Amino acid sequence: METGDKQAQVADFSFHHMGISVLDLAASVAWYENVLGFKFSRTIDIPALAARVTVLERGTMHVELFEVDGSKAPAEDRSDPHGDLLTHGTKHVGFVVPDVPAFAEQLRQRGADVISVNHFKFGCNTFVRDNSGNILEFVQAR
């Protein structure tokens, strides 16, 4: 079977949301609203998990922020984009921006923890930690 044949058999799908575990739901909602411009949609309680979930939206993007009783901060290497590659699992979420250096500077001015701004032949990126230490990436393709 050709690769194209395999791709034709997969039902169509598109990105809907990402879920992020945070230490303090109210502080994280404020961070995502004030730093990245997301808007509050709704909060859901999940008693069986001792969790509260707030859904944020920005255009077609949705973010679910989870605050769960007894959760802990990520291990130090999980908050480093390169060190995190040594642990299996999801690494980060990436967003497209038109001008990475300008965007990184705007995030710095809004109080974000900008880890790095990197330039490559194919474009550039910046890694940012949210207020709970989760890694976000913003990319600019050339």
N, C-alpha and C positions, 0 to 999 in steps of 0.2 A: 504494500500500500504506500503510495506517495505521501509526502508530508502535507501537500495541499488537500489530499483526500481526508486526512485526519482532521485538519482544521475545519473542513466543510461539515463534519459530523458534530462539532461542538455547538451547542445552542448559544445564541447571542446573549451577552451579558455586559454590564458596565459597572463602573465603580459607584458605590452608594455612600459608604461611610467608613470611618475608622473609629476604633474604640481605644481610649487611653485611660489607664488607671492613674489616679492622682491622689496626693496626700490630703489636700484640703479642697473640697469641691467649690466652695464660695470663692476662695482665692484663685483657683484655676479658671473658673468662669470669668472672673474679672480679668485675668491675664489674657485669655484667648479673645475677649472682647476688646480690651484696651490696646493690646500689642498687635494682634492680627486682624482685628475688625470683624470677628464672628459675632453673630446676633443670637440671643437666647431664643430657644424654641419652646422647650418644655422640660420639666423634671419628673422623673418616674422613680417611685420607691419599689424596691424588690426585696420584700421582707425575708424571703427564703434564703437570700444571699447576704443579708444585712448590708444592702447596698442602696445607694442613691445614684441615679444617673441623670445627668443634664445633657440634653441634646442642643447643640449649637449649629447654626447654619451660616454659610457665606456663599451666595449664589447657589450652585448645584452641589456644593460640598457640605457634608454633614460630619460633625464630630460628636461622639458620645464620650463624656467624661464620667468615669466611674470612681466613686468614693466608697470603699468597702471597709467595714470595721476590721481592725487588725492588720491592714495592709502595711507594707513597709516600702521604704525608698529603694530604688534600683541599686544593685551592687555597683560599686564605683566604675568597673569596666563597662557596664551597660550604659553609662552616661558619657562614654567616650566613643565617638563614631568609629575609630579604628580598633580599639580594644574590644568593642562589642562584637566585632566580626568573629571573635574566638568562641562566642556562645551561639549555639544553634537557635534559630527562631527568627521572628520578625525583627528587623534592624531599625527602621525608621520609615517615615512617610515623606514623600517628596512632592513639592509644589513647584510650578513653573512661574517665574517672574521675568519681566523684560530686562531688568538691569540689576544683577546681583549685588555689586558693590554699593550702589545707591540704596537698595532695599536693606542690606545689612546695616548700613549707617542709620537708616530710619528706625530699624528695630533697636539698635543700640540706644538711640535717643529716647525710645519708649521703654527702656530699662531691660531689654532682653539680654540674655547671656549668649552672645555670639561667640561660638567656639573658634571658627576659622572662616576665612574667605579664600577659596582656591581657584587658580586659573589654569586651564588646560587648553590644548589645541582645539578641542571640540566644544569649549564653552567654559563656564565657571559655575561654582556652587558655594553655598554657605551652609554650615551646620549651626543650629541654634538649640539651646536647651530651654524647655518650658520651665515654669516655676516649680515643677516636681522632678526635674532632671531628665525628662523624656526628650529624645533627640528628634528634631525636625530638620528636613533639608529643603533648600530652595535652590533651583537650578535655572541656568540661562544657557540655552543652546545657541551655537553659532551657525 
